[in-house]
Amino acid sequence: MADSSSFEQKEPAVDVTTSATPNHDDLYRPEVDTSSINESKLMRKVDIYVIPWLALLYLLNFLDRGTIGNAKLYGLETDISISDNQYLIALTLFFFPYALFEPVSNVLLRRLKPSIWLSLMIFFWGVVTTLHGILHNYGGLLAVRIFLGVAEAGMYPGIVFYISSWYKRSELGSRVAVFFSSATVAGAFSGLLAAAIHNMDGVAGLEGWRWIFILEGLFTVLVGIASFWVIQDFPETAKFVTETERVFIIRRLQGDMKLSAGGEKYKTKYIWQSLKDWKTWIAMGIYMGFDGPLFAFSLFLPTIIQQLGYKSTEANLLSVPVYAWGCLMTCVIGFLGDRIGHRGYINLVLFGTGLIGYIILVASRTPGLSYFAVFLASSAIYPTIPNSVAWVAGNVEGVYKRGVTLAMAIGFGNINGAVTSNIYRASDKPWYPMGHGIVLAYIAIGWICSALYIVLLKRENAARERGERDEIIEGIDNKQAHERNGRYESILAARVDKGDEWSGFRYAL
């Protein structure tokens, strides 16, 4: 078997100038001297240019998507004359285009530029959000929810894919956590903002809930326009780094199993590699385990708290500490995962915490106990997402394959929002036992799929250690190599063609 000691996914420090590829001839841009680069200083520069704006975008994404939950508290159903079931149908319709267009969006993101594709999405979803404020009937509500699903479809998987193109696996969890924590901030800020904007009730003859949509939508449109200049592109074309810095970044990524970091031409086979990979399908189960609960939690938390005996504004304000706690735990787990690795085992603990929280919610008939359980749910659902994103993304090599795998997993997870947006029925209030029970089942699925992912990754690593996946490399005498694993002229050729299926690749547990 090809020597893989420098490719072990225990994530040691890597000398990118010497071990990024097997020999000097394969080194990316070997004529460029990167010895003067301060790695820590450069990555802080990348952090500043890449992460904060993405966090703002996702905050707006989550804010605009969940605003309808706050609007419901302030009379949306009554003012446009719809029933509770019609409201749930409108929520459901959002998820079908939202999930359907995610894989396509990630391919387009790679073929175009993040500065163009992401900015267009932001602009158009801001327009659609604004249109929520002028609808007058059920048909209008259905139309804007469908178009919002189309406009927002590629944002989350696109940002995750984009971040994974800049950072090593041992750095990815904390960055995704910081970016994703904006979702919890959005949850908290949404309640505060809705309570404040509702005071405009009657201004220009419009109800307060309409102003929530109009003002948030217009701000998103402005951010979308600014994004054409603020969002950076992928490492090989980004303008904020010097040419030497660019080479250094790409070499360090290639030394961390991301050989495609230097650029990869589109081939249909990369899409098929993702679709045929068992890891993609188990990842979909993991994402199902937290995305279903996420949408139920974000859409109905104010309603759940309100039914415990609090008024609309009180319910929105009481949701703020819950989201703040979720934000804190998301960041803590993100940095912990980068430091200790073992993201799979962290997933098991987080999903286990969620199981405890929802068991309490199913059984509790005490408002205080239920409110405590909501904190447990928040500390499980939100941190699991960036931890799982980093885990799955780090185990897929090839920019197109990784993009499709992430979009497939995230898309399937999101389609479950169509289910969980219907589980908190008005007839089940105030304790919603059916809704909590279904979320409990989702979390159990996430725990089981995480455990299965760990077992199968460990088994595959062991098979590679035994040489069962060794390719035939011309000029290398390897008695364990077999024709079924492929024949290549060099190790580099095998890595390029097989991605994470290359025998030297080791999966992170």
Secondary structure, 3 states (H helix, E strand, C coil): CCCCHHHCCCCCCCCCCCCCCCCHHHCCCCCCCCCCCCHHHHHHHHHHHHHHHHHHHHHHHHHHHHHHHHHHHCCHHHHCCCCHHHHHHHHHHHHHHHHHCHHHHHHHHHHCCHHHHHHHHHHHHHHHHHHHHHCCCHHHHHHHHHHHHHHHCCHHHHHHHHHHCCCCHHHHHHHHHHHHHHHHHHHHHHHHHHHHHHHHCCHHHCCHHHHHHHHHHHHHHHHHHHHHHHCCCCCCCCCCCCHHHHHHHHHHHHCCCCHHHHCCCCCHHHHHHHHHCHHHHHHHHHHHHHHHHHHHHHHHHHHHHHCCCCCHHHHHHHHHHHHHHHHHHHHHHHHHHHHHCCHHHHHHHHHHHHHHHHHHHHHCCCHHHHHHHHHHHHHHHHHHHHHHHHHHHHCCCCHHHHHHHHHHHHHHHHHCHHHHCCCCCHHHCCCCHHHHHHHHHHHHHHHHHHHHHHHHHHHHHHHHHCCCCCCEECCCCCCCCCHHHCEECCHHHHHHHHHHHCCCCCCCC
